[in-house]
Amino acid sequence: QVQLEESVGGLVQAGESLRISCKASSYAFNYYKIAWFRQAPGKEREGVSCTPSRDGTTAYADSVKGRFTMSRDNAKNTVYLQIDRLKPEDTAVYYCAAVTDCSGYDNNDKIHQWHWGQGTRVTVSS
């Protein structure tokens, strides 16, 4: 069974850092790739990052490269998203998803296939 649960986000000030987590069921962690998405108010959901396997290279959206770092703790079936130098435009609901492939994981014609967590709200004040 695929289950995903994000940690609580929060209200942070611009320039600060925040780490959110996604705990996955063992099945999800072992048989799926894990991705992060976000959806800002009034905008479409966008892919942020995707880790292809336990030891693979994580892919990042160009908009977050250099500030976002995805990591994983295999023993805990948990992936993390470290967000540094937060900006007001990072304000969004962040979702983790279990995806079958990191290639094209954020294509609109694929995202309906993925398994989603409930989302966690991150608000960045200026």
C-alpha angles and dihedrals in degrees: 000000000000114000129164130181126185123208121243114282119203152188114294137167124250112271094030127110131239135185122204126184140208120206113201132195114255091251092054093045094050101040105031139053115241123230137180123223133176135200120201121202110285094004137101122261111269132197114246106177143340132200112207102202144341091286103019133116117270119233121217133196112249090241092064105032112129095021104053123065124184119201137166140214105208093190090059098038086235134133124196135206114206112196117193131188091016118212130201088247088063088071105121146109107275120212132188118211138190107231133180096224135013090213105097092351092150097049111128091231091058107039094080087065096060130095113241140205119224094261132240126234121234117187121188118197122205 
